[in-house]
Amino acid sequence: MTPMEIHNKIDRNNEIIREFISPNVFTLNNAVSELLKENKELQKQCPHCFKDGYCEYCYKGEEE
């Protein structure tokens, strides 16, 4: 995947996650868990371009 494809996929996953969860409400949802797991896998594939401590493509924090 290209960095922009990774970025777009993570953005779509995060939007779905936001639809599932509500502020101040605990949500145990297998779909959310799977989407978070997919985001982690996408972050592993990302070539990373860090700006202000976070990757512009996958949002991963810069490791010290």
N, CA, C and O atoms as a Tinker XYZ file with bonds, in Angstrom:
   256  protein
     1  N      0.848000   -1.187000    0.000000    73     2
     2  CA     0.000000    0.000000    0.000000    64     1     3
     3  C      0.885000    1.238000    0.000000    63     2     4     5
     4  O      1.975000    1.240000    0.571000    81     3
     5  N      0.409000    2.266000   -0.635000    73     3     6
     6  CA     1.127000    3.533000   -0.604000    64     5     7
     7  C      0.825000    4.237000    0.720000    63     6     8     9
     8  O     -0.164000    3.916000    1.378000    81     7
     9  N      1.668000    5.194000    1.114000    73     7    10
    10  CA     1.384000    5.932000    2.349000    64     9    11
    11  C      0.005000    6.590000    2.348000    63    10    12    13
    12  O     -0.663000    6.620000    3.381000    81    11
    13  N     -0.424000    7.115000    1.209000    73    11    14
    14  CA    -1.746000    7.759000    1.157000    64    13    15
    15  C     -2.876000    6.734000    1.270000    63    14    16    17
    16  O     -3.916000    7.037000    1.854000    81    15
    17  N     -2.695000    5.539000    0.728000    73    15    18
    18  CA    -3.704000    4.482000    0.878000    64    17    19
    19  C     -3.811000    4.067000    2.339000    63    18    20    21
    20  O     -4.911000    3.845000    2.846000    81    19
    21  N     -2.675000    3.962000    3.013000    73    19    22
    22  CA    -2.672000    3.651000    4.443000    64    21    23
    23  C     -3.404000    4.755000    5.207000    63    22    24    25
    24  O     -4.246000    4.474000    6.060000    81    23
    25  N     -3.085000    5.989000    4.902000    73    23    26
    26  CA    -3.714000    7.146000    5.553000    64    25    27
    27  C     -5.235000    7.101000    5.372000    63    26    28    29
    28  O     -5.980000    7.249000    6.341000    81    27
    29  N     -5.690000    6.900000    4.148000    73    27    30
    30  CA    -7.127000    6.880000    3.867000    64    29    31
    31  C     -7.829000    5.722000    4.561000    63    30    32    33
    32  O     -8.937000    5.889000    5.070000    81    31
    33  N     -7.201000    4.549000    4.590000    73    31    34
    34  CA    -7.803000    3.380000    5.244000    64    33    35
    35  C     -7.912000    3.598000    6.751000    63    34    36    37
    36  O     -8.940000    3.274000    7.347000    81    35
    37  N     -6.874000    4.137000    7.369000    73    35    38
    38  CA    -6.922000    4.418000    8.803000    64    37    39
    39  C     -7.980000    5.470000    9.101000    63    38    40    41
    40  O     -8.704000    5.350000   10.089000    81    39
    41  N     -8.084000    6.499000    8.263000    73    39    42
    42  CA    -9.125000    7.510000    8.452000    64    41    43
    43  C    -10.521000    6.888000    8.380000    63    42    44    45
    44  O    -11.387000    7.217000    9.191000    81    43
    45  N    -10.744000    5.993000    7.416000    73    43    46
    46  CA   -12.055000    5.318000    7.305000    64    45    47
    47  C    -12.317000    4.459000    8.541000    63    46    48    49
    48  O    -13.419000    4.479000    9.089000    81    47
    49  N    -11.319000    3.713000    8.976000    73    47    50
    50  CA   -11.477000    2.885000   10.180000    64    49    51
    51  C    -11.814000    3.749000   11.381000    63    50    52    53
    52  O    -12.711000    3.414000   12.154000    81    51
    53  N    -11.103000    4.862000   11.547000    73    51    54
    54  CA   -11.343000    5.739000   12.694000    64    53    55
    55  C    -12.734000    6.359000   12.658000    63    54    56    57
    56  O    -13.347000    6.555000   13.707000    81    55
    57  N    -13.233000    6.666000   11.485000    73    55    58
    58  CA   -14.590000    7.208000   11.367000    64    57    59
    59  C    -15.617000    6.159000   11.800000    63    58    60    61
    60  O    -16.577000    6.487000   12.497000    81    59
    61  N    -15.426000    4.922000   11.400000    73    59    62
    62  CA   -16.336000    3.843000   11.817000    64    61    63
    63  C    -16.275000    3.664000   13.332000    63    62    64    65
    64  O    -17.308000    3.488000   13.978000    81    63
    65  N    -15.074000    3.708000   13.897000    73    63    66
    66  CA   -14.917000    3.580000   15.350000    64    65    67
    67  C    -15.659000    4.700000   16.061000    63    66    68    69
    68  O    -16.343000    4.456000   17.055000    81    67
    69  N    -15.533000    5.930000   15.561000    73    67    70
    70  CA   -16.237000    7.066000   16.184000    64    69    71
    71  C    -17.754000    6.873000   16.149000    63    70    72    73
    72  O    -18.447000    7.306000   17.069000    81    71
    73  N    -18.274000    6.236000   15.110000    73    71    74
    74  CA   -19.712000    5.981000   15.032000    64    73    75
    75  C    -20.162000    4.964000   16.080000    63    74    76    77
    76  O    -21.294000    5.020000   16.562000    81    75
    77  N    -19.268000    4.031000   16.431000    73    75    78
    78  CA   -19.607000    2.987000   17.400000    64    77    79
    79  C    -19.553000    3.463000   18.846000    63    78    80    81
    80  O    -20.311000    2.974000   19.683000    81    79
    81  N    -18.669000    4.408000   19.153000    73    79    82
    82  CA   -18.465000    4.776000   20.550000    64    81    83
    83  C    -19.030000    6.155000   20.853000    63    82    84    85
    84  O    -19.133000    7.018000   19.981000    81    83
    85  N    -19.389000    6.332000   22.109000    73    83    86
    86  CA   -19.916000    7.596000   22.595000    64    85    87
    87  C    -19.052000    8.083000   23.743000    63    86    88    89
    88  O    -18.508000    7.271000   24.492000    81    87
    89  N    -18.916000    9.389000   23.895000    73    87    90
    90  CA   -18.138000    9.907000   25.022000    64    89    91
    91  C    -18.718000    9.448000   26.358000    63    90    92    93
    92  O    -19.935000    9.400000   26.539000    81    91
    93  N    -17.839000    9.116000   27.274000    73    91    94
    94  CA   -18.221000    8.733000   28.640000    64    93    95
    95  C    -19.038000    7.446000   28.718000    63    94    96    97
    96  O    -19.686000    7.196000   29.734000    81    95
    97  N    -19.023000    6.625000   27.667000    73    95    98
    98  CA   -19.740000    5.357000   27.669000    64    97    99
    99  C    -18.760000    4.267000   27.272000    63    98   100   101
   100  O    -18.125000    4.334000   26.220000    81    99
   101  N    -18.646000    3.253000   28.138000    73    99   102
   102  CA   -17.770000    2.134000   27.830000    64   101   103
   103  C    -18.423000    1.287000   26.746000    63   102   104   105
   104  O    -19.592000    0.922000   26.863000    81   103
   105  N    -17.673000    0.974000   25.691000    73   103   106
   106  CA   -18.183000    0.163000   24.591000    64   105   107
   107  C    -17.260000   -1.017000   24.369000    63   106   108   109
   108  O    -16.079000   -0.837000   24.071000    81   107
   109  N    -17.784000   -2.209000   24.509000    73   107   110
   110  CA   -17.039000   -3.418000   24.186000    64   109   111
   111  C    -17.627000   -3.941000   22.893000    63   110   112   113
   112  O    -18.735000   -4.478000   22.866000    81   111
   113  N    -16.867000   -3.776000   21.819000    73   111   114
   114  CA   -17.398000   -4.096000   20.510000    64   113   115
   115  C    -16.315000   -4.787000   19.706000    63   114   116   117
   116  O    -15.222000   -4.245000   19.539000    81   115
   117  N    -16.605000   -5.971000   19.209000    73   115   118
   118  CA   -15.620000   -6.719000   18.428000    64   117   119
   119  C    -15.226000   -5.987000   17.157000    63   118   120   121
   120  O    -14.074000   -6.076000   16.732000    81   119
   121  N    -16.151000   -5.267000   16.544000    73   119   122
   122  CA   -15.835000   -4.529000   15.320000    64   121   123
   123  C    -14.798000   -3.449000   15.609000    63   122   124   125
   124  O    -13.866000   -3.260000   14.827000    81   123
   125  N    -14.953000   -2.743000   16.720000    73   123   126
   126  CA   -13.992000   -1.709000   17.105000    64   125   127
   127  C    -12.626000   -2.341000   17.353000    63   126   128   129
   128  O    -11.601000   -1.815000   16.921000    81   127
   129  N    -12.623000   -3.463000   18.045000    73   127   130
   130  CA   -11.375000   -4.172000   18.326000    64   129   131
   131  C    -10.666000   -4.574000   17.038000    63   130   132   133
   132  O     -9.454000   -4.402000   16.916000    81   131
   133  N    -11.408000   -5.104000   16.086000    73   131   134
   134  CA   -10.826000   -5.525000   14.810000    64   133   135
   135  C    -10.290000   -4.335000   14.024000    63   134   136   137
   136  O     -9.230000   -4.432000   13.406000    81   135
   137  N    -11.003000   -3.218000   14.039000    73   135   138
   138  CA   -10.548000   -2.027000   13.323000    64   137   139
   139  C     -9.262000   -1.469000   13.945000    63   138   140   141
   140  O     -8.359000   -1.035000   13.229000    81   139
   141  N     -9.188000   -1.483000   15.269000    73   139   142
   142  CA    -7.975000   -1.023000   15.937000    64   141   143
   143  C     -6.796000   -1.938000   15.615000    63   142   144   145
   144  O     -5.672000   -1.472000   15.428000    81   143
   145  N     -7.061000   -3.241000   15.553000    73   143   146
   146  CA    -6.020000   -4.200000   15.205000    64   145   147
   147  C     -5.547000   -3.961000   13.768000    63   146   148   149
   148  O     -4.351000   -4.015000   13.485000    81   147
   149  N     -6.488000   -3.698000   12.873000    73   147   150
   150  CA    -6.131000   -3.413000   11.479000    64   149   151
   151  C     -5.286000   -2.138000   11.386000    63   150   152   153
   152  O     -4.321000   -2.084000   10.624000    81   151
   153  N     -5.651000   -1.113000   12.165000    73   151   154
   154  CA    -4.864000    0.122000   12.172000    64   153   155
   155  C     -3.426000   -0.139000   12.612000    63   154   156   157
   156  O     -2.493000    0.430000   12.045000    81   155
   157  N     -3.240000   -0.993000   13.618000    73   155   158
   158  CA    -1.888000   -1.328000   14.087000    64   157   159
   159  C     -1.084000   -2.000000   12.978000    63   158   160   161
   160  O      0.095000   -1.700000   12.787000    81   159
   161  N     -1.729000   -2.913000   12.246000    73   159   162
   162  CA    -1.049000   -3.598000   11.150000    64   161   163
   163  C     -0.682000   -2.615000   10.034000    63   162   164   165
   164  O      0.400000   -2.704000    9.453000    81   163
   165  N     -1.575000   -1.693000    9.744000    73   163   166
   166  CA    -1.290000   -0.679000    8.731000    64   165   167
   167  C     -0.119000    0.208000    9.162000    63   166   168   169
   168  O      0.712000    0.593000    8.339000    81   167
   169  N     -0.060000    0.528000   10.452000    73   167   170
   170  CA     1.049000    1.338000   10.955000    64   169   171
   171  C      2.381000    0.621000   10.785000    63   170   172   173
   172  O      3.406000    1.265000   10.560000    81   171
   173  N      2.379000   -0.701000   10.890000    73   171   174
   174  CA     3.613000   -1.464000   10.702000    64   173   175
   175  C      4.099000   -1.386000    9.259000    63   174   176   177
   176  O      5.303000   -1.443000    9.009000    81   175
   177  N      3.173000   -1.254000    8.303000    73   175   178
   178  CA     3.517000   -1.184000    6.886000    64   177   179
   179  C      3.929000    0.222000    6.444000    63   178   180   181
   180  O      4.573000    0.384000    5.408000    81   179
   181  N      3.568000    1.208000    7.209000    73   179   182
   182  CA     3.770000    2.607000    6.826000    64   181   183
   183  C      5.260000    2.970000    6.851000    63   182   184   185
   184  O      5.976000    2.575000    7.771000    81   183
   185  N      5.733000    3.724000    5.838000    73   183   186
   186  CA     7.135000    4.161000    5.827000    64   185   187
   187  C      7.394000    5.316000    6.805000    63   186   188   189
   188  O      8.555000    5.637000    7.057000    81   187
   189  N      6.386000    5.930000    7.347000    73   187   190
   190  CA     6.416000    7.012000    8.339000    64   189   191
   191  C      7.122000    8.268000    7.845000    63   190   192   193
   192  O      8.235000    8.233000    7.320000    81   191
   193  N      6.439000    9.345000    8.036000    73   191   194
   194  CA     6.975000   10.677000    7.777000    64   193   195
   195  C      6.532000   11.525000    8.975000    63   194   196   197
   196  O      5.425000   12.062000    8.993000    81   195
   197  N      7.415000   11.635000    9.973000    73   195   198
   198  CA     7.040000   12.281000   11.228000    64   197   199
   199  C      7.081000   13.796000   11.127000    63   198   200   201
   200  O      8.015000   14.382000   10.580000    81   199
   201  N      6.039000   14.409000   11.672000    73   199   202
   202  CA     5.956000   15.868000   11.763000    64   201   203
   203  C      5.319000   16.177000   13.114000    63   202   204   205
   204  O      4.237000   15.681000   13.428000    81   203
   205  N      5.984000   16.983000   13.891000    73   203   206
   206  CA     5.504000   17.340000   15.228000    64   205   207
   207  C      5.253000   16.106000   16.092000    63   206   208   209
   208  O      4.339000   16.094000   16.917000    81   207
   209  N      6.071000   15.068000   15.899000    73   207   210
   210  CA     6.002000   13.890000   16.749000    64   209   211
   211  C      5.063000   12.795000   16.291000    63   210   212   213
   212  O      5.000000   11.737000   16.917000    81   211
   213  N      4.320000   13.027000   15.198000    73   211   214
   214  CA     3.374000   12.024000   14.710000    64   213   215
   215  C      3.540000   11.827000   13.208000    63   214   216   217
   216  O      3.862000   12.764000   12.479000    81   215
   217  N      3.318000   10.605000   12.761000    73   215   218
   218  CA     3.392000   10.296000   11.335000    64   217   219
   219  C      2.230000   10.975000   10.619000    63   218   220   221
   220  O      1.083000   10.904000   11.060000    81   219
   221  N      2.546000   11.632000    9.509000    73   219   222
   222  CA     1.511000   12.313000    8.736000    64   221   223
   223  C      0.532000   11.340000    8.090000    63   222   224   225
   224  O     -0.594000   11.720000    7.767000    81   223
   225  N      0.946000   10.092000    7.899000    73   223   226
   226  CA     0.116000    9.126000    7.208000    64   225   227
   227  C     -0.701000    8.240000    8.143000    63   226   228   229
   228  O     -1.899000    8.049000    7.936000    81   227
   229  N     -0.047000    7.698000    9.177000    73   227   230
   230  CA    -0.741000    6.694000   10.003000    64   229   231
   231  C     -0.980000    7.159000   11.446000    63   230   232   233
   232  O     -1.556000    6.422000   12.247000    81   231
   233  N     -0.542000    8.368000   11.774000    73   231   234
   234  CA    -0.771000    8.965000   13.098000    64   233   235
   235  C      0.005000    8.321000   14.232000    63   234   236   237
   236  O     -0.234000    8.633000   15.399000    81   235
   237  N      0.924000    7.433000   13.913000    73   235   238
   238  CA     1.729000    6.796000   14.955000    64   237   239
   239  C      2.645000    7.833000   15.584000    63   238   240   241
   240  O      3.210000    8.680000   14.892000    81   239
   241  N      2.787000    7.757000   16.915000    73   239   242
   242  CA     3.680000    8.658000   17.619000    64   241   243
   243  C      5.133000    8.294000   17.366000    63   242   244   245
   244  O      5.478000    7.117000   17.255000    81   243
   245  N      5.976000    9.301000   17.275000    73   243   246
   246  CA     7.397000    9.062000   17.055000    64   245   247
   247  C      8.013000    8.429000   18.299000    63   246   248   249
   248  O      7.868000    8.938000   19.411000    81   247
   249  N      8.695000    7.321000   18.089000    73   247   250
   250  CA     9.295000    6.606000   19.216000    64   249   251
   251  C     10.637000    7.231000   19.538000    63   250   252   253
   252  O     11.409000    7.580000   18.645000    81   251
   253  N     10.899000    7.366000   20.810000    73   251   254
   254  CA    12.155000    7.993000   21.243000    64   253   255
   255  C     13.256000    6.989000   21.392000    63   254   256
   256  O     14.377000    7.351000   21.749000    81   255
